[in-house]
């Protein structure tokens, strides 16, 4: 053994290629160790969070057994008061809305939920331009990367983020590298005080203090077939699980008439599958500045009025 080691050291001293090879080996070994150690540390603190949007996502995916689940973007998390649904429908409820989340995100979360739990009712809040074909719109799926290893049912959706995604996921750090600040905040008590969280509902306690204007957005645009298919799959998965699904477009504070490609396509698909679609985008009784924070988001007072309206319409629909 000593003789072999002596020969190896001699070769390293006399042969620059052996020395270069050893340096490369040690460098990649160090990178591997650091990636493994830092990645697992980030993973530990990610799943250790007890508040914030990352915690709520994990809770919905792995723990909730609520009878009613609400899916959607920030408009869902701001507009639907979970306790109003519980009180009126006498069922448990959790709001799974997440800022900026697209239909592909909702489908991934739904697939994970259905592996272990079948809610009685699901509400999907559909936004303007949700089906629009635009560059970079799949980037938001990065928020699902921490679940890639433990939730294989999500993988086909996560990989739509980019063609090199599977290669990038060899790294243990990669799933968390854009979430480090949020992870740090999510592990502090400050985070719990920063924003109210009532079973996923996050109220906004401020009013719109300007006049009502036209809400500027493209009415007609190219639809993304992948997003449309995800919406259809969401409906089918709910039907197969015998879950009552309600699709809703919540209000916008706008003077102009809202009639655009996503909502019209969503209505068409819902109609074909006999799924109720409640379109409140132009619902005049709610178009009051006192009920809104900004054009697309209602405040807590608006959420109270709107949540009661939705519950009443759901109860009426269930009697038919």
C-alpha positions as CSV (number, residue, x, y, z in Angstrom):
1,X,0.0,0.0,0.0
2,X,2.8,2.4,0.9
3,X,4.6,1.6,-2.3
4,X,1.5,2.4,-4.4
5,X,1.0,5.7,-2.6
6,X,4.6,6.6,-3.1
7,X,4.3,5.8,-6.8
8,X,1.1,7.9,-7.0
9,X,2.7,10.9,-5.3
10,X,5.7,10.6,-7.7
11,X,3.5,10.6,-10.7
12,X,1.6,13.7,-9.4
13,X,4.9,15.5,-9.0
14,X,6.3,14.5,-12.4
15,X,3.1,14.4,-14.5
16,X,1.0,17.6,-14.8
17,X,-2.0,15.7,-16.3
18,X,-2.3,13.5,-13.2
19,X,-2.1,16.6,-11.0
20,X,-4.7,18.4,-13.1
21,X,-7.0,15.4,-13.0
22,X,-6.7,15.2,-9.2
23,X,-7.5,18.9,-8.9
24,X,-10.6,18.5,-11.0
25,X,-11.7,15.4,-9.0
26,X,-11.3,17.3,-5.7
27,X,-13.1,20.3,-7.1
28,X,-16.1,18.4,-8.2
29,X,-16.1,16.4,-5.0
30,X,-16.2,19.7,-3.0
31,X,-19.0,21.0,-5.2
32,X,-21.0,17.8,-4.7
33,X,-20.6,17.9,-0.9
34,X,-21.5,21.6,-0.7
35,X,-24.5,21.2,-3.0
36,X,-25.7,18.2,-1.0
37,X,-25.2,19.9,2.4
38,X,-26.6,23.3,1.5
39,X,-29.5,21.8,-0.5
40,X,-30.6,19.6,2.4
41,X,-30.2,22.5,4.8
42,X,-32.5,24.6,2.6
43,X,-34.9,21.7,2.3
44,X,-35.1,21.3,6.1
45,X,-35.9,25.0,6.7
46,X,-38.3,25.1,3.7
47,X,-40.5,22.4,5.2
48,X,-40.0,23.7,8.7
49,X,-41.9,26.9,8.0
50,X,-45.1,27.6,9.9
51,X,-46.5,30.6,8.1
52,X,-46.4,32.3,4.7
53,X,-47.2,31.2,1.1
54,X,-44.7,28.4,1.0
55,X,-46.1,26.9,4.3
56,X,-49.7,27.2,2.9
57,X,-48.7,25.4,-0.3
58,X,-47.1,22.5,1.7
59,X,-50.1,22.4,4.0
60,X,-52.6,22.1,1.1
61,X,-50.4,19.5,-0.7
62,X,-49.7,17.3,2.3
63,X,-52.0,18.0,5.2
64,X,-55.4,19.6,4.6
65,X,-58.5,17.6,4.9
66,X,-60.9,20.5,4.3
67,X,-64.2,19.8,2.7
68,X,-64.0,22.9,0.6
69,X,-60.8,24.1,-1.2
70,X,-60.4,27.4,-3.0
71,X,-57.9,27.6,-5.9
72,X,-56.6,30.7,-7.6
73,X,-54.2,33.5,-7.6
74,X,-53.9,36.5,-5.2
75,X,-57.5,37.3,-6.2
76,X,-58.6,34.0,-4.7
77,X,-56.6,34.5,-1.5
78,X,-57.9,38.1,-1.0
79,X,-61.6,37.5,-2.1
80,X,-62.8,34.3,-0.5
81,X,-63.2,34.3,3.3
82,X,-62.8,30.6,4.4
83,X,-64.9,31.1,7.6
84,X,-67.9,32.5,5.6
85,X,-68.0,29.3,3.6
86,X,-67.7,27.2,6.8
87,X,-70.5,29.1,8.6
88,X,-72.9,29.0,5.7
89,X,-72.2,25.6,4.2
90,X,-71.4,23.9,7.5
91,X,-68.2,22.4,6.0
92,X,-64.5,22.9,6.7
93,X,-62.8,25.2,4.2
94,X,-59.2,26.3,3.3
95,X,-58.2,28.9,0.8
96,X,-55.3,27.6,-1.3
97,X,-54.9,30.8,-3.4
98,X,-51.3,31.9,-4.2
99,X,-50.0,35.2,-5.6
100,X,-49.4,34.9,-9.4
101,X,-50.3,31.2,-9.6
102,X,-51.4,30.0,-13.1
103,X,-53.7,27.1,-14.0
104,X,-50.8,24.7,-14.3
105,X,-49.9,25.4,-10.6
106,X,-53.5,24.7,-9.6
107,X,-53.6,21.4,-11.5
108,X,-50.3,20.3,-9.9
109,X,-51.7,21.1,-6.4
110,X,-55.0,19.4,-7.2
111,X,-53.3,16.2,-8.3
112,X,-51.3,16.0,-5.1
113,X,-54.4,16.6,-2.9
114,X,-56.4,14.0,-4.7
115,X,-53.7,11.3,-3.9
116,X,-54.7,11.4,-0.3
117,X,-58.0,13.4,0.1
118,X,-61.2,14.1,-1.9
119,X,-62.8,17.4,-0.9
120,X,-66.5,17.7,-1.3
121,X,-66.4,21.1,-3.1
122,X,-63.7,23.0,-5.1
123,X,-63.9,26.6,-6.2
124,X,-61.5,27.7,-9.0
125,X,-61.1,31.4,-9.4
126,X,-60.3,32.1,-13.1
127,X,-58.5,35.4,-14.0
128,X,-58.4,37.4,-17.2
129,X,-55.6,36.3,-19.4
130,X,-55.1,33.0,-17.6
131,X,-55.0,31.2,-20.9
132,X,-52.9,33.8,-22.8
133,X,-49.9,32.5,-24.7
134,X,-46.9,34.6,-23.6
135,X,-43.2,34.1,-23.1
136,X,-42.0,33.4,-19.6
137,X,-45.4,32.5,-18.2
138,X,-44.2,29.1,-17.0
139,X,-41.4,30.6,-14.9
140,X,-43.8,30.8,-11.9
141,X,-43.8,27.0,-11.7
142,X,-40.4,27.3,-9.9
143,X,-42.4,27.5,-6.7
144,X,-43.2,23.8,-7.2
145,X,-39.6,22.7,-7.5
146,X,-39.2,21.8,-3.8
147,X,-41.9,19.1,-4.3
148,X,-40.4,17.5,-7.4
149,X,-38.7,14.5,-5.5
150,X,-41.5,13.7,-3.1
151,X,-44.5,14.2,-5.4
152,X,-44.1,12.4,-8.7
153,X,-47.6,13.3,-9.7
154,X,-46.4,16.9,-10.2
155,X,-43.3,16.1,-12.3
156,X,-44.8,16.3,-15.8
157,X,-46.2,19.8,-14.9
158,X,-43.0,21.1,-13.3
159,X,-40.9,20.0,-16.3
160,X,-42.9,22.2,-18.5
161,X,-41.0,25.1,-17.0
162,X,-38.1,24.5,-19.4
163,X,-36.4,21.8,-21.5
164,X,-33.3,21.7,-19.2
165,X,-35.3,21.5,-16.0
166,X,-34.6,17.8,-15.4
167,X,-30.9,18.4,-15.8
168,X,-31.0,21.4,-13.4
169,X,-32.8,19.3,-10.8
170,X,-29.7,17.1,-10.4
171,X,-28.6,19.9,-8.0
172,X,-30.0,19.8,-4.5
173,X,-29.8,23.6,-4.2
174,X,-31.6,24.4,-7.4
175,X,-35.2,23.8,-6.2
176,X,-34.6,26.5,-3.5
177,X,-32.2,29.0,-5.0
178,X,-34.9,31.5,-5.8
179,X,-36.7,31.0,-2.5
180,X,-33.9,31.7,0.0
181,X,-35.1,35.0,1.3
182,X,-38.7,33.7,1.6
183,X,-37.5,30.7,3.4
184,X,-35.5,32.9,5.8
185,X,-38.5,35.1,6.5
186,X,-40.8,32.1,6.8
187,X,-38.8,30.7,9.7
188,X,-39.2,33.9,11.8
189,X,-42.0,35.1,14.1
190,X,-42.0,38.4,12.1
191,X,-43.6,36.5,9.2
192,X,-46.6,35.6,11.3
193,X,-47.2,39.2,12.2
194,X,-46.5,40.5,8.7
195,X,-49.7,39.4,7.0
196,X,-53.0,38.0,8.4
197,X,-53.8,34.5,7.5
198,X,-57.3,33.1,8.3
199,X,-57.3,29.6,6.9
200,X,-55.5,30.8,3.8
201,X,-57.6,34.0,3.4
202,X,-55.3,37.0,3.5
203,X,-57.4,40.2,4.1
204,X,-56.5,43.6,2.7
205,X,-57.6,46.4,5.1
206,X,-57.3,49.4,2.8
207,X,-59.6,51.2,0.3
208,X,-59.3,52.4,-3.2
209,X,-59.2,56.2,-3.0
210,X,-59.5,57.2,-6.6
211,X,-62.3,57.2,-9.2
212,X,-63.2,54.1,-11.2
213,X,-61.4,53.9,-14.5
214,X,-61.5,51.5,-17.4
215,X,-59.4,48.4,-16.6
216,X,-56.8,48.2,-19.3
217,X,-56.1,44.7,-20.6
218,X,-56.1,42.8,-24.0
219,X,-59.6,41.5,-24.8
220,X,-58.5,39.1,-27.6
221,X,-55.2,37.2,-27.8
222,X,-53.7,33.9,-28.8
223,X,-54.6,31.1,-26.3
224,X,-52.0,28.7,-25.0
225,X,-53.2,25.2,-25.7
226,X,-51.2,23.7,-22.8
227,X,-53.0,26.0,-20.4
228,X,-56.4,25.3,-21.9
229,X,-55.7,21.6,-21.6
230,X,-54.7,22.0,-18.0
231,X,-58.0,23.7,-17.3
232,X,-59.9,20.9,-18.9
233,X,-57.8,18.3,-17.0
234,X,-58.6,20.1,-13.8
235,X,-62.3,19.8,-14.5
236,X,-62.0,16.1,-15.5
237,X,-60.0,15.2,-12.3
238,X,-62.7,16.8,-10.2
239,X,-65.4,15.0,-12.0
240,X,-63.6,11.6,-11.7
241,X,-63.2,12.2,-8.0
242,X,-67.0,13.2,-7.8
243,X,-66.1,16.6,-6.4
244,X,-68.5,19.5,-6.9
245,X,-66.6,22.1,-8.9
246,X,-67.5,25.7,-9.3
247,X,-65.6,28.0,-11.6
248,X,-65.7,31.7,-10.7
249,X,-64.4,35.0,-12.2
250,X,-64.4,37.4,-9.2
251,X,-65.1,41.1,-9.7
252,X,-62.8,43.8,-11.2
253,X,-63.2,47.4,-10.4
254,X,-63.7,48.7,-13.9
255,X,-66.1,50.9,-15.9
256,X,-65.6,49.0,-19.2
257,X,-67.4,45.8,-20.1
258,X,-65.2,42.8,-19.5
259,X,-65.5,40.2,-22.2
260,X,-62.2,38.5,-23.2
261,X,-60.6,35.3,-24.5
262,X,-59.9,33.4,-21.3
263,X,-63.3,34.0,-19.7
264,X,-65.2,33.1,-22.9
265,X,-63.1,30.0,-23.4
266,X,-63.5,29.0,-19.8
267,X,-67.3,29.4,-20.0
268,X,-67.4,27.3,-23.2
269,X,-65.5,24.4,-21.7
270,X,-67.4,24.6,-18.4
271,X,-70.7,24.5,-20.3
272,X,-69.5,21.4,-22.3
273,X,-68.8,19.6,-19.0
274,X,-71.9,20.9,-17.2
275,X,-69.8,22.8,-14.6
276,X,-71.3,26.0,-13.1
277,X,-69.5,29.1,-14.1
278,X,-70.2,32.2,-12.0
279,X,-69.0,35.3,-13.9
280,X,-69.0,38.3,-11.5
281,X,-66.3,40.3,-13.5
282,X,-68.9,42.9,-14.4
283,X,-71.3,42.5,-11.4
284,X,-72.4,46.1,-10.9
285,X,-73.7,45.8,-7.3
286,X,-70.0,45.2,-6.3
287,X,-68.4,47.9,-8.4
288,X,-67.9,50.3,-5.4
289,X,-64.5,51.8,-4.5
290,X,-65.2,51.1,-0.8
291,X,-65.1,47.4,-1.6
292,X,-61.7,47.4,-3.5
293,X,-58.0,47.9,-2.7
294,X,-57.1,48.3,-6.4
295,X,-58.7,47.4,-9.8
296,X,-58.2,43.6,-9.6
297,X,-58.3,43.1,-5.8
298,X,-61.1,43.5,-3.3
299,X,-60.4,44.6,0.3
300,X,-61.6,42.7,3.4
301,X,-65.0,44.4,3.3
302,X,-65.4,43.5,-0.4
303,X,-64.3,40.0,0.3
304,X,-67.0,39.7,3.0
305,X,-69.8,40.8,0.6
306,X,-68.4,38.7,-2.3
307,X,-67.9,35.5,-0.2
308,X,-71.5,35.7,1.0
309,X,-72.7,36.2,-2.6
310,X,-70.7,33.2,-3.9
311,X,-71.9,30.9,-1.0
312,X,-75.5,31.8,-1.7
313,X,-75.2,31.1,-5.4
314,X,-73.5,27.8,-4.7
315,X,-76.3,26.8,-2.2
316,X,-78.9,27.7,-4.8
317,X,-77.0,25.7,-7.5
318,X,-76.8,22.6,-5.2
319,X,-80.6,22.6,-4.9
320,X,-81.2,22.3,-8.6
